[in-house]
Amino acid sequence: MYESCKILTRFGLVTTITGAYGTIFLILPWISPPREVGFAKFNAKNTFMKKNSIVLKLAIFAFTVLFVPCSLMAQDDKDKLLKDGREARSSFIKTDKSMSQLFNDSYGYVIFPKVGKGAVVVGGAGGNGVVYQKGKAIGTAKMAQVNVGAQVGGQTYREVIFFENKDALDRFKDNKLEFAGQVSATAAKSGASANAKYREGVQVFTEEIGGLMLEASIGGQKFTYKSL
């Protein structure tokens, strides 16, 4: 929805600019001082003011129609993503209570409430997530995966990546984190996080939405970060 809105906004901006030039040419004849005298001069001036008032009202209306709804939609999408992220965190902790310590003690994490096949590219998988640093939301992230491994039990799941330190999180924020080959995430289950170890500063867990999932292949995942 938000992507469509951005395209619509760009179109609206071009239309507005084009319309602005058209408006200039339309009001040019009214810019020069009226040459009539007496009552005719007053009448011409009054008409000029009415014309400008109409143009101003049309400009305000165009701005309201084109830009305000898109801003509201963007905010709604962001609020929904934050809400979904909190729910995904609660679900991970419900499945594995020991994961609560990782959420609290890690330098940061990114959580994707829903990763689905075909969500970004045909034949791939992807989803949107929220990035946290020291418990505070600092940005959003888009994940795309071209090579999707076999997902046991389903194709839609949630994913969380924990960052051990600042360097690991900075690498993610610089869009330099990428999982290659047949790398697999740890399936969330009771006690799973207690024995998991950081590898190159990150730990990855997945949980199928609505069922049990074995290890998910995360090879080919790429990330794009955007600050809030």
N, C-alpha and C positions, 0 to 999 in steps of 0.2 A: 504494500500500500504506500509506504513511504517513498520507495523508489519511483513509483508511478507519479506520486505527488511532486517529486523533484523535477521530473520531466515536464509535468504540467506547469510547474512554476517557471521553468526556463522558457517554455513556450509563451507563457503569460507575460514574462519580462520582455521578450522580443516584441510581442503584440503591443504591450504598453508603450515601449519605446517608439515603435512604428506609429502608433496612434498619437504619440506626443508630437512627432514631426508633422503629422497630418493636421493636428490641432493648431500648430503654429501657423501653418499656411491658411487655415480656415479663419483665424482671428487677425491675420495681418491687416486686412482692410479696415479693421476696427481700431487698430493701434494709433493711426494718425489722428490728430485732433479734428473733431467735426468742424466743417466749414460753414454750417448753417448759422444763422443768427437768430436772436430772440428765442421765442418758444420752440422753434424748430431745432435750435442748437441744444436746448435743454432736453428735448425729446430724444435726440440722437445720442446724447451722453448717457441718458437713462437706459437706452437700448444697449449701449456698449457695456454698461455695468451688469445688466441682466445676462448678456451673452457670456461674460466672464464667470458669472456665478454658476451658470449651467455647466460650463467646462470644468470648473473646480469640483462641482458635485459629481460629475461623471468620473473624474480622476479618482476621487475618494472612493466611489462605488467600485471601480475597477480594482483598486488596491485591496479593498475589503474582500471581494469575491475571489481574487486570484491568490493572495498571499496569506491572509489570516487563516483560512481553513487548512492550508498546508502546514502552517506552524502548529496549529492545534493537533493535526494528525501526527506530526513528528513527535510532539510531546506525549501523545497517547501511546504511540509505539514504544517510546523509551520507557514510560511508566509500566507498560505491560511486560517489557523485557526484564525490568528490575524485579517485578512481582514474580514472574516465572523463575527468575534466578534464585530468589529466596525460597520458593517452593521446591526447586531442584536440590538446593542445599539441604533442606529439611528431609527430603526423601533419601539422600545419600546417608545422612546421619541416622535415619530410622533403620536403614538396612545394615549399616555398620557404625555402631555407637562410638567406636574408637576413632572414626574419621573426624569427630568433633575437635579433637586435639590438633589435627592437621589444619582445619579451617582457622583455628584460633592462633596457632603457633607459626604457620608458614609466613614467609615474607609477603606473599600475595598469591592470588589464584585467579583463573578465568573459568567461568562455569557456563556451559552451553545447555540450556534447558531442554532443547530438542534438536537432535541431529538426525536428519532424514535423507534417505536416498533420493537423488534428483532435486534436492532443495536449492542447489546452486547451479549445477551443470548437469546436462543429460548424461546418464551413465555414471554419475559421481554422487557425492553426498555433501552436505553442508548444513550450516546453521549459524545463528547469531548468539553471542554471549556477552556476559558482563565481566569486566576486569576489576579486581579488588586489590588494594594495597593496604596492608595492615588493617583490614576490616572495613575499609572505606572504598566505595565504588569510584573509580577514577576514569573509566572509559568503557567502550564497547568493542567487540571484536567480531569479525566475520571469518568463518572457517569454510574452506573448500577442500574437498578430497576427490581427486580424479580417479585413483585406483582404489576401489572399494573391495575389501576382503570379505570373505563369507561371514555373515553375522548369524550366529546360531540362535534360533528362536525368534528372529524378527529383524526389521530394518530401521526401526526408530528407537533412539536411545538418548540418554543425557550423558554429558561428559564434563569432567572437571580436571584441570591441570594445575597442580600446585608448584609454586616457585620457591626454591630453597633460599635464595638470596636476591639482592638488588641486581646483580649481573644477569641472573636468569630472567628476571622480569623485564629488565631493560632490553635484553635480546628479543623478547617477545614484542615489546612496544616498538622496536625498530624493525619489526616484520622479518626477523632473521631466524625465527624458530620454525623448523620444518622437520617432520618425521619421515624418514626415508625407509625404503625396503619393506620388510615384513614385520615392522615393529608392532607390538600388541600392547594394549592397555590392560591394567589389572581389573578384573570384573569385581564390582562391589558386592561384597557379602560379609557376613559377620566375622570380624577379626582380620579381614584382608589387609586393611591399612596398617595394622600393627606390625606386620612383617615386611611391608613394602619399603624399598629404599629409593632415594633420589638417584637419578642417572643424568649426569650432565646438568644438574641443578633443577630437574623437573620430575614430578611423579604424575601419572595419568590414570584416572579411574573412569570406568563407564558402567552404566546401569541401563538395562533395557526398560523402556516404558511399558509397564503392564505385564512383565514376565521376567523369567530368569535368563540371564545372558552369560555365555562363556566369554573368553577373551576376545575383544574386538580388535580387528586390524586397523591401526591408525596410520599405516604407511601412506605417504602421499598427502597428508594433511598440511595445508598452508594457511597462514593466518594474516589478517589485516586489522591493525589496531587503530582506533580513533578515540581521542580523549573526549571526555564529557565537557 
